[in-house]
Amino acid sequence: QNFPKIELHVHLDGSFNTTELWDHLQSNPHMIHSCTTSLDYTRLCTCLQGSLEDMLLCFQFFLPLVYNNYDLLEHLAYDFVKRQKEQNVIYTEVRYSPHMLAKDPRMAHQSITIGLRRGCIDAATATATDDIIIVNQILCGIDFQPDWSNDVIDMAYEFRLDFPCAVVGVDVAAGETHFAADSPFHNAHLDMCRKAKQLGIPVTIHAGETPDSSQNVRAAILDYGAKRIGHGYRISNNDDIIELAKSKNINFETCPTSSIETGGWIKTNWLDHPARKFRNKGLKISLSSDDPAVFNTSLTWQWRIGLKKLGWNFEDVFEILDDTIDASFAPEDQKEKIR
């Protein structure tokens, strides 16, 4: 719980505090979905051992509540930083789709940025120590919403220097169908990522999480120009793609709990988990919680899995954290602060 942590793959909307949402629901009874208690609502919003599709369905129970609610978005962003601070997460890159959260994505981004900044200020002043907490943002394109992608990269460029809590990268989330060359979603997302490269904006992409998707990791690296891969578990037995990733110094954002809950990894023995395999084969990894509220987990719990289930020791921890800092999209001055 107390050692300093860094998190690169965490979705803001997958981190919304369901207790806070339940309190807000009391003034919106038509959205309660027959729940009678906060615990009922938390269970409704939690995905346990399903698939990626099952997990994404959970979002229907809370995204309508926050949509266009800028005050609530600001509050939830503030609460997110507070909970990161409680885990001693000193650096976070939090990602979300502003278009999924409001009709006016820039207003959503503005509200979230205000909340994140307030959270960082309060976290820094809540202690007399020299503890730091830095939060930056990654904006997501959405697999099945290609029309948003051009605006996503425009926003990323617009807010790239807007520190504190600037936008430091882009992602394509919520599915991998766009990787298929004949997909109606393909060109828009590919163009977004190529434009990002031209503008000097780093790219991380969800890839290799769904069945038969190992080649998506290759495409993410070679075609989309990704510097990091979200998940990537399906390449754990594909040495050709592993060697490609090593040659490009790709960092894999691994999330042990969600890898099970989405079916990204079919659980057998924890010692066979892709995060462990990746390290054993010389790949760089980072450890994240993905959607902690949806999976009822935390970054602290992911590290417990690493130490107790994956057989890591503290030397592994320090190496992973060092690799995570290197792979972060933070500017160099921020990297030096968190080392």
Contacts in CASP RR format, 6 or more apart in sequence:
PFRMAT RR
TARGET T0000
AUTHOR 0000-0000-0000
METHOD contacts of the structure
MODEL  1
QNFPKIELHVHLDGSFNTTELWDHLQSNPHMIHSCTTSLDYTRLCTCLQG
SLEDMLLCFQFFLPLVYNNYDLLEHLAYDFVKRQKEQNVIYTEVRYSPHM
LAKDPRMAHQSITIGLRRGCIDAATATATDDIIIVNQILCGIDFQPDWSN
DVIDMAYEFRLDFPCAVVGVDVAAGETHFAADSPFHNAHLDMCRKAKQLG
IPVTIHAGETPDSSQNVRAAILDYGAKRIGHGYRISNNDDIIELAKSKNI
NFETCPTSSIETGGWIKTNWLDHPARKFRNKGLKISLSSDDPAVFNTSLT
WQWRIGLKKLGWNFEDVFEILDDTIDASFAPEDQKEKIR
1 87 0 8 1.000
1 88 0 8 1.000
1 300 0 8 1.000
2 88 0 8 1.000
3 88 0 8 1.000
3 303 0 8 1.000
3 317 0 8 1.000
4 88 0 8 1.000
4 89 0 8 1.000
4 90 0 8 1.000
4 321 0 8 1.000
4 338 0 8 1.000
5 87 0 8 1.000
5 88 0 8 1.000
5 89 0 8 1.000
5 90 0 8 1.000
5 299 0 8 1.000
5 300 0 8 1.000
5 303 0 8 1.000
5 321 0 8 1.000
6 89 0 8 1.000
6 90 0 8 1.000
6 91 0 8 1.000
6 92 0 8 1.000
6 286 0 8 1.000
6 321 0 8 1.000
6 324 0 8 1.000
6 325 0 8 1.000
6 328 0 8 1.000
6 338 0 8 1.000
7 84 0 8 1.000
7 89 0 8 1.000
7 91 0 8 1.000
7 92 0 8 1.000
7 93 0 8 1.000
7 286 0 8 1.000
7 287 0 8 1.000
7 288 0 8 1.000
7 289 0 8 1.000
7 299 0 8 1.000
8 92 0 8 1.000
8 93 0 8 1.000
8 204 0 8 1.000
8 228 0 8 1.000
8 251 0 8 1.000
8 253 0 8 1.000
8 286 0 8 1.000
8 288 0 8 1.000
8 324 0 8 1.000
8 327 0 8 1.000
8 328 0 8 1.000
9 93 0 8 1.000
9 95 0 8 1.000
9 204 0 8 1.000
9 230 0 8 1.000
9 253 0 8 1.000
9 255 0 8 1.000
9 286 0 8 1.000
9 288 0 8 1.000
9 289 0 8 1.000
9 290 0 8 1.000
10 92 0 8 1.000
10 93 0 8 1.000
10 94 0 8 1.000
10 95 0 8 1.000
10 288 0 8 1.000
10 289 0 8 1.000
10 290 0 8 1.000
10 291 0 8 1.000
10 292 0 8 1.000
10 299 0 8 1.000
11 94 0 8 1.000
11 95 0 8 1.000
11 96 0 8 1.000
11 140 0 8 1.000
11 173 0 8 1.000
11 290 0 8 1.000
11 291 0 8 1.000
12 76 0 8 1.000
12 77 0 8 1.000
12 80 0 8 1.000
12 94 0 8 1.000
12 95 0 8 1.000
12 96 0 8 1.000
12 112 0 8 1.000
13 59 0 8 1.000
13 62 0 8 1.000
13 63 0 8 1.000
13 66 0 8 1.000
13 96 0 8 1.000
13 97 0 8 1.000
13 100 0 8 1.000
13 101 0 8 1.000
13 291 0 8 1.000
14 59 0 8 1.000
14 290 0 8 1.000
14 291 0 8 1.000
14 292 0 8 1.000
14 293 0 8 1.000
14 294 0 8 1.000
15 80 0 8 1.000
15 83 0 8 1.000
15 94 0 8 1.000
15 289 0 8 1.000
15 291 0 8 1.000
15 292 0 8 1.000
15 293 0 8 1.000
16 62 0 8 1.000
16 66 0 8 1.000
16 76 0 8 1.000
16 80 0 8 1.000
16 293 0 8 1.000
17 76 0 8 1.000
17 79 0 8 1.000
17 80 0 8 1.000
17 83 0 8 1.000
17 293 0 8 1.000
18 38 0 8 1.000
18 41 0 8 1.000
18 42 0 8 1.000
18 45 0 8 1.000
18 62 0 8 1.000
18 293 0 8 1.000
19 38 0 8 1.000
19 42 0 8 1.000
20 75 0 8 1.000
20 76 0 8 1.000
20 79 0 8 1.000
21 41 0 8 1.000
21 45 0 8 1.000
21 62 0 8 1.000
21 65 0 8 1.000
21 66 0 8 1.000
22 35 0 8 1.000
22 38 0 8 1.000
22 41 0 8 1.000
22 42 0 8 1.000
23 38 0 8 1.000
24 65 0 8 1.000
24 72 0 8 1.000
25 31 0 8 1.000
25 32 0 8 1.000
25 35 0 8 1.000
25 41 0 8 1.000
25 65 0 8 1.000
28 65 0 8 1.000
31 64 0 8 1.000
31 65 0 8 1.000
32 41 0 8 1.000
33 41 0 8 1.000
33 44 0 8 1.000
33 61 0 8 1.000
35 41 0 8 1.000
35 44 0 8 1.000
41 61 0 8 1.000
42 296 0 8 1.000
44 58 0 8 1.000
44 61 0 8 1.000
45 58 0 8 1.000
45 61 0 8 1.000
45 62 0 8 1.000
45 293 0 8 1.000
45 294 0 8 1.000
46 58 0 8 1.000
46 293 0 8 1.000
46 294 0 8 1.000
46 295 0 8 1.000
46 296 0 8 1.000
47 54 0 8 1.000
47 55 0 8 1.000
47 57 0 8 1.000
47 58 0 8 1.000
47 261 0 8 1.000
47 262 0 8 1.000
47 294 0 8 1.000
47 295 0 8 1.000
48 261 0 8 1.000
48 295 0 8 1.000
48 296 0 8 1.000
49 260 0 8 1.000
49 261 0 8 1.000
50 261 0 8 1.000
50 262 0 8 1.000
50 263 0 8 1.000
51 262 0 8 1.000
51 263 0 8 1.000
52 175 0 8 1.000
52 209 0 8 1.000
52 210 0 8 1.000
52 262 0 8 1.000
52 263 0 8 1.000
52 264 0 8 1.000
54 262 0 8 1.000
55 258 0 8 1.000
55 261 0 8 1.000
55 262 0 8 1.000
55 291 0 8 1.000
55 294 0 8 1.000
55 295 0 8 1.000
56 174 0 8 1.000
58 294 0 8 1.000
59 294 0 8 1.000
63 100 0 8 1.000
63 101 0 8 1.000
65 72 0 8 1.000
66 72 0 8 1.000
66 73 0 8 1.000
66 76 0 8 1.000
66 101 0 8 1.000
67 100 0 8 1.000
67 101 0 8 1.000
67 102 0 8 1.000
67 103 0 8 1.000
68 102 0 8 1.000
68 103 0 8 1.000
68 104 0 8 1.000
70 102 0 8 1.000
70 107 0 8 1.000
70 108 0 8 1.000
70 110 0 8 1.000
70 111 0 8 1.000
71 111 0 8 1.000
73 101 0 8 1.000
73 102 0 8 1.000
73 108 0 8 1.000
73 111 0 8 1.000
73 112 0 8 1.000
74 111 0 8 1.000
74 112 0 8 1.000
74 114 0 8 1.000
74 115 0 8 1.000
74 118 0 8 1.000
75 115 0 8 1.000
77 111 0 8 1.000
77 112 0 8 1.000
77 113 0 8 1.000
77 114 0 8 1.000
77 115 0 8 1.000
77 116 0 8 1.000
77 119 0 8 1.000
78 115 0 8 1.000
78 116 0 8 1.000
78 118 0 8 1.000
78 119 0 8 1.000
78 122 0 8 1.000
80 94 0 8 1.000
80 116 0 8 1.000
81 92 0 8 1.000
81 115 0 8 1.000
81 116 0 8 1.000
81 118 0 8 1.000
81 119 0 8 1.000
81 120 0 8 1.000
81 122 0 8 1.000
81 123 0 8 1.000
81 133 0 8 1.000
81 135 0 8 1.000
82 119 0 8 1.000
82 122 0 8 1.000
82 123 0 8 1.000
84 92 0 8 1.000
84 123 0 8 1.000
84 133 0 8 1.000
84 135 0 8 1.000
84 299 0 8 1.000
85 119 0 8 1.000
85 123 0 8 1.000
85 126 0 8 1.000
85 133 0 8 1.000
87 298 0 8 1.000
87 299 0 8 1.000
87 300 0 8 1.000
88 131 0 8 1.000
89 133 0 8 1.000
89 299 0 8 1.000
90 131 0 8 1.000
90 132 0 8 1.000
90 133 0 8 1.000
90 134 0 8 1.000
90 338 0 8 1.000
91 133 0 8 1.000
91 134 0 8 1.000
91 135 0 8 1.000
91 325 0 8 1.000
91 328 0 8 1.000
91 330 0 8 1.000
91 334 0 8 1.000
91 338 0 8 1.000
92 133 0 8 1.000
92 134 0 8 1.000
92 135 0 8 1.000
92 136 0 8 1.000
93 135 0 8 1.000
93 136 0 8 1.000
93 137 0 8 1.000
93 138 0 8 1.000
93 168 0 8 1.000
93 169 0 8 1.000
93 328 0 8 1.000
93 329 0 8 1.000
93 330 0 8 1.000
94 116 0 8 1.000
94 135 0 8 1.000
94 136 0 8 1.000
94 137 0 8 1.000
94 138 0 8 1.000
95 137 0 8 1.000
95 138 0 8 1.000
95 139 0 8 1.000
95 140 0 8 1.000
95 171 0 8 1.000
95 173 0 8 1.000
96 112 0 8 1.000
96 137 0 8 1.000
96 138 0 8 1.000
96 139 0 8 1.000
96 140 0 8 1.000
97 139 0 8 1.000
97 140 0 8 1.000
97 141 0 8 1.000
97 142 0 8 1.000
97 145 0 8 1.000
97 148 0 8 1.000
97 152 0 8 1.000
97 173 0 8 1.000
97 174 0 8 1.000
98 105 0 8 1.000
98 106 0 8 1.000
98 108 0 8 1.000
98 109 0 8 1.000
98 112 0 8 1.000
98 139 0 8 1.000
98 152 0 8 1.000
98 155 0 8 1.000
99 105 0 8 1.000
99 108 0 8 1.000
99 141 0 8 1.000
99 142 0 8 1.000
99 145 0 8 1.000
99 148 0 8 1.000
99 151 0 8 1.000
99 152 0 8 1.000
100 142 0 8 1.000
101 108 0 8 1.000
101 112 0 8 1.000
102 108 0 8 1.000
105 148 0 8 1.000
105 151 0 8 1.000
105 155 0 8 1.000
106 155 0 8 1.000
109 137 0 8 1.000
109 139 0 8 1.000
109 155 0 8 1.000
109 159 0 8 1.000
112 137 0 8 1.000
113 137 0 8 1.000
113 159 0 8 1.000
113 162 0 8 1.000
113 165 0 8 1.000
116 135 0 8 1.000
116 137 0 8 1.000
116 164 0 8 1.000
116 165 0 8 1.000
117 164 0 8 1.000
117 165 0 8 1.000
120 133 0 8 1.000
120 134 0 8 1.000
120 135 0 8 1.000
120 164 0 8 1.000
120 165 0 8 1.000
123 131 0 8 1.000
123 133 0 8 1.000
124 131 0 8 1.000
124 132 0 8 1.000
124 133 0 8 1.000
132 337 0 8 1.000
132 338 0 8 1.000
134 164 0 8 1.000
134 330 0 8 1.000
134 334 0 8 1.000
134 337 0 8 1.000
134 338 0 8 1.000
135 164 0 8 1.000
135 165 0 8 1.000
136 165 0 8 1.000
136 166 0 8 1.000
136 167 0 8 1.000
136 168 0 8 1.000
136 329 0 8 1.000
136 330 0 8 1.000
136 334 0 8 1.000
137 159 0 8 1.000
137 165 0 8 1.000
137 166 0 8 1.000
137 167 0 8 1.000
137 168 0 8 1.000
137 169 0 8 1.000
138 167 0 8 1.000
138 168 0 8 1.000
138 169 0 8 1.000
138 170 0 8 1.000
138 171 0 8 1.000
138 204 0 8 1.000
138 329 0 8 1.000
139 152 0 8 1.000
139 155 0 8 1.000
139 156 0 8 1.000
139 167 0 8 1.000
139 169 0 8 1.000
139 170 0 8 1.000
139 171 0 8 1.000
140 152 0 8 1.000
140 170 0 8 1.000
140 171 0 8 1.000
140 172 0 8 1.000
140 173 0 8 1.000
140 174 0 8 1.000
141 148 0 8 1.000
141 149 0 8 1.000
141 152 0 8 1.000
141 170 0 8 1.000
141 171 0 8 1.000
141 172 0 8 1.000
141 173 0 8 1.000
141 189 0 8 1.000
141 192 0 8 1.000
142 148 0 8 1.000
142 172 0 8 1.000
142 173 0 8 1.000
142 174 0 8 1.000
143 172 0 8 1.000
143 173 0 8 1.000
143 174 0 8 1.000
143 175 0 8 1.000
143 176 0 8 1.000
143 177 0 8 1.000
143 178 0 8 1.000
143 185 0 8 1.000
143 189 0 8 1.000
144 174 0 8 1.000
144 175 0 8 1.000
144 177 0 8 1.000
144 185 0 8 1.000
146 178 0 8 1.000
146 184 0 8 1.000
146 185 0 8 1.000
146 187 0 8 1.000
146 188 0 8 1.000
146 189 0 8 1.000
147 188 0 8 1.000
149 172 0 8 1.000
149 188 0 8 1.000
149 189 0 8 1.000
149 191 0 8 1.000
149 192 0 8 1.000
150 188 0 8 1.000
150 191 0 8 1.000
150 192 0 8 1.000
150 195 0 8 1.000
152 170 0 8 1.000
152 192 0 8 1.000
153 170 0 8 1.000
153 192 0 8 1.000
153 195 0 8 1.000
153 196 0 8 1.000
153 199 0 8 1.000
153 201 0 8 1.000
155 167 0 8 1.000
156 167 0 8 1.000
156 169 0 8 1.000
156 170 0 8 1.000
156 196 0 8 1.000
156 199 0 8 1.000
156 201 0 8 1.000
157 199 0 8 1.000
157 201 0 8 1.000
159 166 0 8 1.000
159 167 0 8 1.000
160 166 0 8 1.000
160 167 0 8 1.000
160 168 0 8 1.000
160 169 0 8 1.000
160 199 0 8 1.000
160 201 0 8 1.000
167 201 0 8 1.000
168 201 0 8 1.000
168 202 0 8 1.000
168 329 0 8 1.000
168 330 0 8 1.000
168 331 0 8 1.000
169 196 0 8 1.000
169 201 0 8 1.000
169 202 0 8 1.000
169 203 0 8 1.000
169 204 0 8 1.000
169 329 0 8 1.000
170 192 0 8 1.000
170 193 0 8 1.000
170 196 0 8 1.000
170 201 0 8 1.000
170 202 0 8 1.000
170 203 0 8 1.000
170 204 0 8 1.000
171 203 0 8 1.000
171 204 0 8 1.000
171 205 0 8 1.000
171 206 0 8 1.000
172 178 0 8 1.000
172 189 0 8 1.000
172 192 0 8 1.000
172 193 0 8 1.000
172 205 0 8 1.000
172 206 0 8 1.000
172 224 0 8 1.000
173 206 0 8 1.000
174 206 0 8 1.000
175 206 0 8 1.000
175 209 0 8 1.000
175 210 0 8 1.000
176 206 0 8 1.000
176 207 0 8 1.000
176 208 0 8 1.000
176 209 0 8 1.000
176 210 0 8 1.000
176 213 0 8 1.000
176 216 0 8 1.000
177 183 0 8 1.000
177 185 0 8 1.000
178 185 0 8 1.000
178 186 0 8 1.000
178 188 0 8 1.000
178 189 0 8 1.000
178 190 0 8 1.000
179 186 0 8 1.000
179 207 0 8 1.000
179 213 0 8 1.000
179 215 0 8 1.000
179 216 0 8 1.000
179 219 0 8 1.000
179 220 0 8 1.000
180 186 0 8 1.000
189 224 0 8 1.000
190 223 0 8 1.000
190 224 0 8 1.000
193 203 0 8 1.000
193 205 0 8 1.000
193 224 0 8 1.000
193 225 0 8 1.000
193 226 0 8 1.000
194 224 0 8 1.000
194 225 0 8 1.000
196 202 0 8 1.000
196 203 0 8 1.000
197 203 0 8 1.000
197 225 0 8 1.000
202 227 0 8 1.000
202 228 0 8 1.000
202 329 0 8 1.000
203 224 0 8 1.000
203 225 0 8 1.000
203 226 0 8 1.000
203 227 0 8 1.000
204 226 0 8 1.000
204 227 0 8 1.000
204 228 0 8 1.000
204 229 0 8 1.000
204 230 0 8 1.000
204 253 0 8 1.000
204 329 0 8 1.000
205 220 0 8 1.000
205 224 0 8 1.000
205 226 0 8 1.000
205 228 0 8 1.000
205 229 0 8 1.000
205 230 0 8 1.000
206 229 0 8 1.000
206 230 0 8 1.000
206 231 0 8 1.000
207 213 0 8 1.000
207 216 0 8 1.000
207 217 0 8 1.000
207 219 0 8 1.000
207 220 0 8 1.000
207 226 0 8 1.000
207 229 0 8 1.000
207 230 0 8 1.000
207 231 0 8 1.000
207 232 0 8 1.000
208 214 0 8 1.000
208 216 0 8 1.000
208 217 0 8 1.000
208 229 0 8 1.000
208 231 0 8 1.000
208 232 0 8 1.000
208 233 0 8 1.000
208 234 0 8 1.000
208 235 0 8 1.000
208 264 0 8 1.000
209 230 0 8 1.000
209 231 0 8 1.000
209 232 0 8 1.000
209 233 0 8 1.000
209 234 0 8 1.000
209 259 0 8 1.000
209 262 0 8 1.000
209 264 0 8 1.000
210 234 0 8 1.000
210 264 0 8 1.000
211 234 0 8 1.000
212 234 0 8 1.000
213 232 0 8 1.000
213 234 0 8 1.000
214 234 0 8 1.000
214 235 0 8 1.000
214 238 0 8 1.000
214 241 0 8 1.000
215 241 0 8 1.000
216 234 0 8 1.000
217 229 0 8 1.000
217 232 0 8 1.000
217 234 0 8 1.000
217 235 0 8 1.000
217 241 0 8 1.000
217 245 0 8 1.000
218 241 0 8 1.000
218 244 0 8 1.000
220 226 0 8 1.000
220 229 0 8 1.000
221 229 0 8 1.000
221 244 0 8 1.000
221 245 0 8 1.000
221 248 0 8 1.000
221 250 0 8 1.000
222 244 0 8 1.000
226 250 0 8 1.000
227 250 0 8 1.000
227 251 0 8 1.000
227 327 0 8 1.000
227 329 0 8 1.000
228 250 0 8 1.000
228 251 0 8 1.000
228 252 0 8 1.000
228 253 0 8 1.000
228 286 0 8 1.000
228 327 0 8 1.000
229 245 0 8 1.000
229 250 0 8 1.000
229 251 0 8 1.000
229 252 0 8 1.000
229 253 0 8 1.000
230 252 0 8 1.000
230 253 0 8 1.000
231 252 0 8 1.000
231 253 0 8 1.000
231 254 0 8 1.000
231 255 0 8 1.000
231 259 0 8 1.000
231 264 0 8 1.000
232 252 0 8 1.000
232 274 0 8 1.000
233 254 0 8 1.000
233 259 0 8 1.000
233 264 0 8 1.000
233 265 0 8 1.000
233 274 0 8 1.000
234 264 0 8 1.000
235 241 0 8 1.000
235 242 0 8 1.000
235 245 0 8 1.000
236 242 0 8 1.000
236 274 0 8 1.000
236 277 0 8 1.000
236 278 0 8 1.000
239 281 0 8 1.000
242 278 0 8 1.000
242 281 0 8 1.000
242 283 0 8 1.000
245 252 0 8 1.000
245 283 0 8 1.000
246 281 0 8 1.000
246 282 0 8 1.000
246 283 0 8 1.000
249 284 0 8 1.000
250 283 0 8 1.000
250 284 0 8 1.000
251 284 0 8 1.000
251 285 0 8 1.000
251 286 0 8 1.000
251 323 0 8 1.000
251 324 0 8 1.000
251 326 0 8 1.000
251 327 0 8 1.000
252 274 0 8 1.000
252 275 0 8 1.000
252 278 0 8 1.000
252 283 0 8 1.000
252 284 0 8 1.000
252 285 0 8 1.000
252 286 0 8 1.000
253 285 0 8 1.000
253 286 0 8 1.000
253 288 0 8 1.000
254 274 0 8 1.000
254 275 0 8 1.000
254 278 0 8 1.000
254 285 0 8 1.000
254 286 0 8 1.000
254 287 0 8 1.000
254 288 0 8 1.000
255 287 0 8 1.000
255 288 0 8 1.000
255 289 0 8 1.000
255 290 0 8 1.000
255 302 0 8 1.000
256 273 0 8 1.000
256 275 0 8 1.000
256 287 0 8 1.000
256 302 0 8 1.000
256 305 0 8 1.000
256 306 0 8 1.000
256 309 0 8 1.000
256 310 0 8 1.000
257 289 0 8 1.000
257 290 0 8 1.000
257 295 0 8 1.000
257 297 0 8 1.000
257 301 0 8 1.000
257 302 0 8 1.000
257 305 0 8 1.000
258 289 0 8 1.000
258 290 0 8 1.000
258 291 0 8 1.000
258 295 0 8 1.000
258 297 0 8 1.000
259 265 0 8 1.000
259 273 0 8 1.000
259 274 0 8 1.000
259 275 0 8 1.000
260 267 0 8 1.000
261 295 0 8 1.000
265 273 0 8 1.000
265 274 0 8 1.000
270 276 0 8 1.000
270 305 0 8 1.000
270 309 0 8 1.000
270 310 0 8 1.000
271 309 0 8 1.000
271 310 0 8 1.000
271 311 0 8 1.000
273 309 0 8 1.000
273 310 0 8 1.000
275 285 0 8 1.000
275 287 0 8 1.000
275 306 0 8 1.000
275 310 0 8 1.000
276 310 0 8 1.000
276 311 0 8 1.000
276 312 0 8 1.000
278 285 0 8 1.000
279 285 0 8 1.000
279 316 0 8 1.000
279 320 0 8 1.000
284 323 0 8 1.000
284 326 0 8 1.000
284 327 0 8 1.000
285 320 0 8 1.000
285 323 0 8 1.000
286 320 0 8 1.000
286 323 0 8 1.000
286 324 0 8 1.000
286 327 0 8 1.000
287 299 0 8 1.000
287 302 0 8 1.000
287 303 0 8 1.000
287 306 0 8 1.000
287 320 0 8 1.000
287 324 0 8 1.000
288 299 0 8 1.000
288 302 0 8 1.000
289 295 0 8 1.000
289 297 0 8 1.000
289 298 0 8 1.000
289 299 0 8 1.000
289 301 0 8 1.000
289 302 0 8 1.000
292 298 0 8 1.000
292 299 0 8 1.000
303 317 0 8 1.000
306 312 0 8 1.000
307 313 0 8 1.000
307 317 0 8 1.000
312 320 0 8 1.000
322 339 0 8 1.000
325 335 0 8 1.000
325 338 0 8 1.000
325 339 0 8 1.000
326 335 0 8 1.000
328 335 0 8 1.000
330 338 0 8 1.000
END
